Amino acid sequence: MREKIVNIKGFKAVGLTYFGDNNNGEIPNMWNTFNKLYKDIKHKSASMLCYGVCDDMPDSEGKFHYTACAEVDSFEDIPEGMTTVVVPEGKYVVYTFVGALKDLGEFYDNIFSKWIPAAEYELDYRPQLELYDDRFMNNGEFDVYIPIK
């Protein structure tokens, strides 16, 4: 698996947040809702650039927070029902996912059970990111950012 190491600047984002275990496809359903509300987000930093932000490790029941969001320059005029996220700057290892979304779970399993241990990266406790840009719209490709020290 090809990977790259990047340092990102911190950023602000606005979107919809889910808390749960995603056992019933709640996250894809939330993305469908987010896509309909995307136009209502003001102060977007870049057009057609969205993130999935997982802001903590799963709890003892396997539940976690996940936010489908757009980067913004300001938290002014947040649409009703949406939340804010602040992603701190930091170092990340980036893996590119290409394939059917049904295989995303296996991709994440490989990241944490094979690729990270083989590379001997030390995980950091900052948000994990999925970056969705025009590649996703064209061929389903997107980047997964895993925080490392």
MARZA-906692 format. One record per residue: residue in one letter; y, x, z of N, C-alpha, C in turn; residue number from 1. Coordinates in steps of 0.05 Angstrom, whole numbers, plus 32768, in hexadecimal, padded with zeros to 4 digits. Layout:
+---+------+------+------+------+------+------+------+------+------+-----+
: r :  nc2 :  nc1 :  nc3 : cac2 : cac1 : cac3 :  cc2 :  cc1 :  cc3 :   k :
+---+------+------+------+------+------+------+------+------+------+-----+
: A :    Y :    X :    Z :    Y :    X :    Z :    Y :    X :    Z : NUM :
...
+---+------+------+------+------+------+------+------+------+------+-----+
END
This chain:
+---+------+------+------+------+------+------+------+------+------+-----+
: r :  nc2 :  nc1 :  nc3 : cac2 : cac1 : cac3 :  cc2 :  cc1 :  cc3 :   k :
+---+------+------+------+------+------+------+------+------+------+-----+
: M : 7FE8 : 8011 : 8000 : 8000 : 8000 : 8000 : 8019 : 8012 : 8000 :   1 :
: R : 802A : 800D : 7FED : 8043 : 801C : 7FEC : 8057 : 800F : 8000 :   2 :
: E : 8064 : 8020 : 800E : 8078 : 8016 : 8022 : 8090 : 8028 : 8020 :   3 :
: K : 80A6 : 801F : 802C : 80BE : 802F : 802D : 80CA : 802C : 8049 :   4 :
: I : 80D9 : 8040 : 8051 : 80E7 : 803F : 806B : 8104 : 803B : 8064 :   5 :
: V : 8111 : 8027 : 8072 : 812D : 8022 : 806E : 813B : 801E : 8089 :   6 :
: N : 8154 : 8023 : 8089 : 8165 : 801C : 80A0 : 8177 : 8005 : 8096 :   7 :
: I : 8177 : 7FEF : 80A5 : 8188 : 7FD9 : 809D : 81A0 : 7FD7 : 80B0 :   8 :
: K : 81B6 : 7FCC : 80A5 : 81CC : 7FC5 : 80B6 : 81C6 : 7FAA : 80C2 :   9 :
: G : 81D0 : 7FA6 : 80DA : 81CD : 7F8C : 80E6 : 81DB : 7F76 : 80D6 :  10 :
: F : 81D2 : 7F5E : 80DA : 81DF : 7F48 : 80CB : 81DC : 7F2E : 80DB :  11 :
: K : 81EC : 7F1A : 80D3 : 81EC : 7EFF : 80DE : 81DF : 7EED : 80C9 :  12 :
: A : 81D1 : 7ED8 : 80D3 : 81C5 : 7EC5 : 80C1 : 81C6 : 7EA9 : 80CD :  13 :
: V : 81C4 : 7E95 : 80BC : 81C4 : 7E79 : 80C4 : 81AD : 7E6C : 80B6 :  14 :
: G : 819E : 7E5B : 80C5 : 8187 : 7E4D : 80B8 : 8179 : 7E3A : 80CB :  15 :
: L : 8160 : 7E34 : 80C5 : 8150 : 7E22 : 80D4 : 813B : 7E33 : 80E3 :  16 :
: T : 8137 : 7E2C : 80FD : 8123 : 7E3B : 810D : 810C : 7E29 : 8115 :  17 :
: Y : 80F4 : 7E36 : 8114 : 80DB : 7E29 : 811B : 80CF : 7E39 : 8132 :  18 :
: F : 80C3 : 7E2B : 8145 : 80B3 : 7E38 : 815A : 8098 : 7E2B : 815B :  19 :
: G : 8083 : 7E3B : 8157 : 8068 : 7E30 : 8157 : 8055 : 7E45 : 814D :  20 :
: D : 803D : 7E3C : 8145 : 8028 : 7E4E : 813C : 8023 : 7E4C : 811D :  21 :
: N : 8032 : 7E3B : 8110 : 8030 : 7E37 : 80F3 : 8014 : 7E2F : 80EA :  22 :
: N : 8004 : 7E24 : 80FB : 7FE8 : 7E1C : 80F3 : 7FE7 : 7E06 : 80DF :  23 :
: N : 7FFD : 7DF6 : 80DD : 7FFD : 7DDF : 80CB : 8011 : 7DE3 : 80B4 :  24 :
: G : 8018 : 7DFC : 80AE : 802A : 7E01 : 8098 : 8047 : 7DF8 : 809D :  25 :
: E : 804F : 7DFA : 80B7 : 806A : 7DF1 : 80BE : 8080 : 7E03 : 80B1 :  26 :
: I : 807A : 7E1D : 80AF : 808E : 7E2F : 80A4 : 8094 : 7E2A : 8086 :  27 :
: P : 8080 : 7E27 : 8075 : 8086 : 7E1F : 8059 : 8095 : 7E05 : 8057 :  28 :
: N : 808E : 7DF1 : 8068 : 809C : 7DD8 : 8069 : 80B9 : 7DDC : 8071 :  29 :
: M : 80BE : 7DEE : 8085 : 80D9 : 7DF3 : 808D : 80E9 : 7E00 : 8077 :  30 :
: W : 80DC : 7E12 : 8068 : 80EA : 7E1F : 8051 : 80F2 : 7E09 : 803D :  31 :
: N : 80E2 : 7DF6 : 8038 : 80E9 : 7DE0 : 8025 : 8102 : 7DD2 : 802F :  32 :
: T : 8104 : 7DCC : 8048 : 811B : 7DC0 : 8054 : 8133 : 7DD2 : 8052 :  33 :
: F : 812F : 7DEC : 8059 : 8145 : 7DFF : 8058 : 8150 : 7E01 : 803B :  34 :
: N : 813F : 7E02 : 8027 : 8148 : 7E05 : 800C : 815A : 7DEE : 8004 :  35 :
: K : 8155 : 7DD6 : 800E : 8166 : 7DBF : 8008 : 8181 : 7DC1 : 8016 :  36 :
: L : 8181 : 7DCE : 802E : 819A : 7DD0 : 803D : 81AA : 7DEA : 8038 :  37 :
: Y : 819E : 7DFC : 8029 : 81AA : 7E16 : 8023 : 81C7 : 7E14 : 801A :  38 :
: K : 81CC : 7E01 : 8009 : 81E8 : 7DFD : 7FFE : 81FC : 7DF7 : 8014 :  39 :
: D : 81F3 : 7DEC : 802B : 8206 : 7DE5 : 8040 : 820F : 7DFD : 8051 :  40 :
: I : 8201 : 7E14 : 804E : 8208 : 7E2B : 805E : 8221 : 7E38 : 8053 :  41 :
: K : 8236 : 7E3B : 8063 : 824F : 7E47 : 805A : 824F : 7E65 : 8062 :  42 :
: H : 8260 : 7E74 : 8055 : 8264 : 7E90 : 805B : 824B : 7EA2 : 8055 :  43 :
: K : 823B : 7E9A : 8040 : 8224 : 7EAA : 8039 : 822D : 7EC5 : 802F :  44 :
: S : 821F : 7EDA : 8038 : 8226 : 7EF5 : 8030 : 821F : 7EFB : 8013 :  45 :
: A : 8208 : 7EF0 : 8009 : 81FF : 7EF4 : 7FEE : 81F1 : 7EDB : 7FE5 :  46 :
: S : 81F4 : 7ED4 : 7FCC : 81E7 : 7EBD : 7FC1 : 81C9 : 7EC3 : 7FBC :  47 :
: M : 81B9 : 7EAF : 7FC1 : 819C : 7EB0 : 7FBC : 818E : 7EC8 : 7FCB :  48 :
: L : 8198 : 7ECE : 7FE2 : 818B : 7EE2 : 7FF3 : 8184 : 7ED5 : 800E :  49 :
: C : 816B : 7ED2 : 8014 : 8162 : 7EC4 : 802C : 814F : 7ED5 : 803B :  50 :
: Y : 814C : 7ECF : 8055 : 813A : 7EDE : 8067 : 8129 : 7ECA : 8076 :  51 :
: G : 8111 : 7ED3 : 807C : 8100 : 7EC7 : 8091 : 8101 : 7EDB : 80A8 :  52 :
: V : 810B : 7ED2 : 80BF : 810E : 7EE4 : 80D6 : 80FB : 7EDB : 80EC :  53 :
: C : 80E9 : 7EED : 80F4 : 80D7 : 7EE8 : 810A : 80E2 : 7EF9 : 8121 :  54 :
: D : 80ED : 7EEB : 8135 : 80FD : 7EFA : 8149 : 80EE : 7F03 : 8162 :  55 :
: D : 80D4 : 7EFE : 8163 : 80C6 : 7F08 : 817A : 80A8 : 7F08 : 8174 :  56 :
: M : 8099 : 7F15 : 8185 : 807C : 7F16 : 8182 : 8071 : 7EFB : 818B :  57 :
: P : 805A : 7EF3 : 8180 : 804E : 7EDA : 8189 : 8049 : 7EDA : 81A7 :  58 :
: D : 804B : 7EC2 : 81B3 : 8046 : 7EC0 : 81D0 : 8028 : 7EBE : 81D4 :  59 :
: S : 801F : 7EB9 : 81ED : 8003 : 7EB8 : 81F3 : 7FF4 : 7EA2 : 81E4 :  60 :
: E : 8002 : 7E8E : 81DB : 7FF6 : 7E79 : 81CB : 7FF8 : 7E7D : 81AD :  61 :
: G : 8003 : 7E94 : 81A5 : 8006 : 7E9A : 8188 : 801F : 7E8D : 817C :  62 :
: K : 8031 : 7E83 : 818C : 804A : 7E76 : 8182 : 8060 : 7E8B : 8180 :  63 :
: F : 8072 : 7E87 : 816C : 8088 : 7E99 : 8167 : 809F : 7E8A : 815B :  64 :
: H : 80B7 : 7E97 : 815B : 80CF : 7E8C : 814E : 80D1 : 7E98 : 8132 :  65 :
: Y : 80D7 : 7E87 : 811F : 80DA : 7E8F : 8103 : 80F2 : 7E80 : 80F9 :  66 :
: T : 8105 : 7E8E : 80EC : 811D : 7E82 : 80E1 : 811F : 7E87 : 80C3 :  67 :
: A : 8120 : 7E72 : 80B4 : 8127 : 7E73 : 8097 : 8145 : 7E73 : 8095 :  68 :
: C : 8151 : 7E88 : 808A : 816E : 7E8A : 808C : 817B : 7E99 : 8075 :  69 :
: A : 8195 : 7E97 : 8074 : 81A6 : 7EA5 : 8061 : 81B9 : 7EB7 : 8071 :  70 :
: E : 81BD : 7ECF : 8067 : 81D0 : 7EE1 : 8074 : 81ED : 7ED6 : 8070 :  71 :
: V : 81FD : 7ED8 : 8085 : 8218 : 7ECD : 8084 : 822C : 7EE2 : 808F :  72 :
: D : 8245 : 7EDF : 8087 : 825A : 7EF0 : 8091 : 8266 : 7EE6 : 80AA :  73 :
: S : 8262 : 7ECC : 80B0 : 826E : 7EBF : 80C7 : 825D : 7EA8 : 80D1 :  74 :
: F : 825E : 7EA4 : 80EB : 8250 : 7E8D : 80F7 : 8261 : 7E74 : 80F9 :  75 :
: E : 8277 : 7E73 : 80EA : 8288 : 7E5C : 80EA : 827B : 7E46 : 80D9 :  76 :
: D : 8280 : 7E2D : 80E1 : 8277 : 7E16 : 80D1 : 8258 : 7E15 : 80CC :  77 :
: I : 8249 : 7E19 : 80E1 : 822C : 7E18 : 80DF : 8223 : 7DFB : 80DB :  78 :
: P : 8213 : 7DF5 : 80C6 : 820A : 7DDA : 80C2 : 81FA : 7DCF : 80DA :  79 :
: E : 81FD : 7DB5 : 80DF : 81EF : 7DA8 : 80F5 : 81D1 : 7DAD : 80F2 :  80 :
: G : 81C4 : 7DB4 : 8108 : 81A7 : 7DB8 : 8109 : 819E : 7DD4 : 8102 :  81 :
: M : 81B1 : 7DE5 : 80FA : 81AA : 7E00 : 80F3 : 81B0 : 7E12 : 810B :  82 :
: T : 81A4 : 7E2A : 810B : 81A7 : 7E3D : 8120 : 81B2 : 7E58 : 8115 :  83 :
: T : 81BA : 7E69 : 8127 : 81C4 : 7E83 : 8120 : 81B0 : 7E98 : 8128 :  84 :
: V : 81B0 : 7EAE : 8119 : 819E : 7EC5 : 811F : 81AF : 7EDE : 811B :  85 :
: V : 81AC : 7EF1 : 812E : 81B9 : 7F0B : 812A : 81A2 : 7F20 : 8129 :  86 :
: V : 81A1 : 7F2E : 8112 : 818C : 7F43 : 810F : 819A : 7F5E : 8113 :  87 :
: P : 8191 : 7F6D : 8127 : 819D : 7F87 : 812D : 8196 : 7F9C : 8118 :  88 :
: E : 81A7 : 7FB0 : 8116 : 81A0 : 7FC6 : 8103 : 8188 : 7FD4 : 810D :  89 :
: G : 817B : 7FE2 : 80FB : 8164 : 7FF2 : 8103 : 8153 : 7FFB : 80EC :  90 :
: K : 813E : 800A : 80F3 : 812B : 8016 : 80E0 : 8114 : 8003 : 80DC :  91 :
: Y : 810C : 8000 : 80C2 : 80F6 : 7FEF : 80BB : 80E4 : 7FFC : 80A6 :  92 :
: V : 80CA : 7FF5 : 80A7 : 80B8 : 7FFC : 8092 : 80B6 : 7FE2 : 8081 :  93 :
: V : 80B8 : 7FE5 : 8067 : 80B8 : 7FCE : 8055 : 80A0 : 7FCE : 8043 :  94 :
: Y : 8092 : 7FB7 : 8042 : 807C : 7FB2 : 8031 : 8083 : 7F9B : 801E :  95 :
: T : 807B : 7F9D : 8005 : 8081 : 7F88 : 7FF2 : 8068 : 7F77 : 7FED :  96 :
: F : 806C : 7F5D : 7FF1 : 8056 : 7F49 : 7FED : 8059 : 7F3E : 7FD0 :  97 :
: V : 8043 : 7F3F : 7FC2 : 8041 : 7F32 : 7FA8 : 8027 : 7F22 : 7FA8 :  98 :
: G : 8028 : 7F09 : 7FA3 : 8010 : 7EF9 : 7FA2 : 8015 : 7EDD : 7FAB :  99 :
: A : 7FFF : 7ECF : 7FB0 : 8000 : 7EB3 : 7FB8 : 8007 : 7EB1 : 7FD6 : 100 :
: L : 8019 : 7E9F : 7FDE : 8021 : 7E9C : 7FFA : 8009 : 7E97 : 800C : 101 :
: K : 7FF4 : 7E8B : 8001 : 7FDC : 7E86 : 8011 : 7FD0 : 7EA1 : 801C : 102 :
: D : 7FD6 : 7EB7 : 800F : 7FCC : 7ED1 : 8017 : 7FDE : 7EE1 : 8029 : 103 :
: L : 7FF5 : 7ED4 : 8031 : 8008 : 7EE2 : 8042 : 7FFD : 7EEA : 805D : 104 :
: G : 7FED : 7ED9 : 8069 : 7FE1 : 7EDF : 8083 : 7FD0 : 7EF8 : 8082 : 105 :
: E : 7FC0 : 7EFB : 806D : 7FAF : 7F13 : 8069 : 7FC1 : 7F2B : 8066 : 106 :
: F : 7FD7 : 7F28 : 8057 : 7FEA : 7F3E : 8053 : 7FF5 : 7F48 : 806D : 107 :
: Y : 7FFE : 7F35 : 807E : 8007 : 7F3D : 8099 : 7FF1 : 7F4A : 80AA : 108 :
: D : 7FD9 : 7F3F : 80A8 : 7FC3 : 7F4B : 80B7 : 7FBF : 7F68 : 80AF : 109 :
: N : 7FC1 : 7F6E : 8095 : 7FBE : 7F89 : 808B : 7FD5 : 7F9B : 8095 : 110 :
: I : 7FED : 7F90 : 8096 : 8003 : 7FA0 : 80A0 : 7FFD : 7FAA : 80BC : 111 :
: F : 7FF5 : 7F97 : 80CE : 7FF3 : 7F9E : 80EA : 7FD8 : 7FAA : 80F2 : 112 :
: S : 7FC3 : 7FA5 : 80E2 : 7FA9 : 7FB0 : 80E9 : 7FA2 : 7FC9 : 80DA : 113 :
: K : 7FAF : 7FCE : 80C3 : 7FA8 : 7FE5 : 80B2 : 7FBF : 7FF8 : 80AC : 114 :
: W : 7FD4 : 7FED : 809F : 7FE9 : 7FFE : 8095 : 7FFA : 800B : 80AA : 115 :
: I : 8004 : 7FFB : 80BE : 8014 : 8007 : 80D3 : 8004 : 801B : 80E3 : 116 :
: P : 7FEB : 8015 : 80EC : 7FDC : 8029 : 80FB : 7FD6 : 8042 : 80EB : 117 :
: A : 7FD0 : 803F : 80D2 : 7FC9 : 8056 : 80C1 : 7FE1 : 8069 : 80BE : 118 :
: A : 7FF9 : 805D : 80BC : 8011 : 806D : 80B9 : 801C : 8077 : 80D4 : 119 :
: E : 8011 : 806D : 80E9 : 8019 : 8074 : 8105 : 8036 : 806E : 810B : 120 :
: Y : 803F : 8057 : 80FF : 805A : 804E : 8106 : 805A : 8042 : 8122 : 121 :
: E : 8070 : 8046 : 8131 : 8072 : 8039 : 814B : 8084 : 8020 : 8148 : 122 :
: L : 8078 : 8009 : 814E : 8087 : 7FF0 : 814A : 809E : 7FEF : 815E : 123 :
: D : 80B4 : 7FE2 : 8156 : 80CB : 7FDD : 8167 : 80CD : 7FBF : 816A : 124 :
: Y : 80D8 : 7FB6 : 8181 : 80DA : 7F99 : 8186 : 80F5 : 7F8F : 817E : 125 :
: R : 80F8 : 7F8C : 8164 : 810E : 7F7F : 8157 : 8102 : 7F6B : 8143 : 126 :
: P : 8113 : 7F5A : 8137 : 8108 : 7F46 : 8125 : 80F9 : 7F52 : 810D : 127 :
: Q : 80E4 : 7F44 : 8105 : 80D7 : 7F4A : 80EC : 80E5 : 7F39 : 80D7 : 128 :
: L : 80E7 : 7F43 : 80BE : 80F5 : 7F35 : 80A9 : 80E4 : 7F31 : 8090 : 129 :
: E : 80E9 : 7F1B : 8083 : 80E0 : 7F17 : 8068 : 80F9 : 7F14 : 8057 : 130 :
: L : 80FC : 7F24 : 8042 : 8114 : 7F23 : 8031 : 810C : 7F15 : 8017 : 131 :
: Y : 8119 : 7EFE : 8012 : 8115 : 7EEF : 7FFA : 812E : 7EF1 : 7FE8 : 132 :
: D : 812A : 7EFD : 7FD1 : 8140 : 7F00 : 7FBD : 8137 : 7EF5 : 7FA2 : 133 :
: D : 8144 : 7EFD : 7F8D : 813D : 7EF2 : 7F73 : 8121 : 7EF8 : 7F6A : 134 :
: R : 8115 : 7F0D : 7F75 : 80F9 : 7F14 : 7F6E : 80E6 : 7EFD : 7F76 : 135 :
: F : 80EC : 7EF1 : 7F8D : 80DB : 7EDB : 7F97 : 80DD : 7EC3 : 7F83 : 136 :
: M : 80F5 : 7EBD : 7F7A : 80F8 : 7EA7 : 7F68 : 80EB : 7EAD : 7F4D : 137 :
: N : 80EA : 7EC6 : 7F45 : 80DF : 7ECD : 7F2B : 80C0 : 7ED0 : 7F2B : 138 :
: N : 80B5 : 7EDD : 7F40 : 8099 : 7EE3 : 7F40 : 808B : 7EE1 : 7F5B : 139 :
: G : 8098 : 7ED6 : 7F6F : 808C : 7ED3 : 7F89 : 808C : 7EEC : 7F9B : 140 :
: E : 8099 : 7F01 : 7F92 : 809A : 7F1A : 7FA1 : 80B0 : 7F1A : 7FB6 : 141 :
: F : 80A9 : 7F25 : 7FCE : 80BE : 7F29 : 7FE2 : 80B6 : 7F3F : 7FF5 : 142 :
: D : 80C9 : 7F49 : 8005 : 80C5 : 7F60 : 8016 : 80C2 : 7F57 : 8033 : 143 :
: V : 80B0 : 7F65 : 8041 : 80AB : 7F60 : 805D : 80B4 : 7F79 : 806C : 144 :
: Y : 80C7 : 7F75 : 807F : 80D3 : 7F8B : 808E : 80C7 : 7F8B : 80AB : 145 :
: I : 80BA : 7FA1 : 80B2 : 80AE : 7FA3 : 80CD : 80BF : 7FB8 : 80DC : 146 :
: P : 80C9 : 7FB1 : 80F4 : 80DA : 7FC4 : 8103 : 80CA : 7FDB : 810F : 147 :
: I : 80D4 : 7FF3 : 810B : 80C7 : 800B : 8116 : 80DB : 801C : 8124 : 148 :
: K : 80D1 : 802E : 8135 : 80E3 : 8041 : 8143 : 80E7 : 805A : 8133 : 149 :
+---+------+------+------+------+------+------+------+------+------+-----+
END
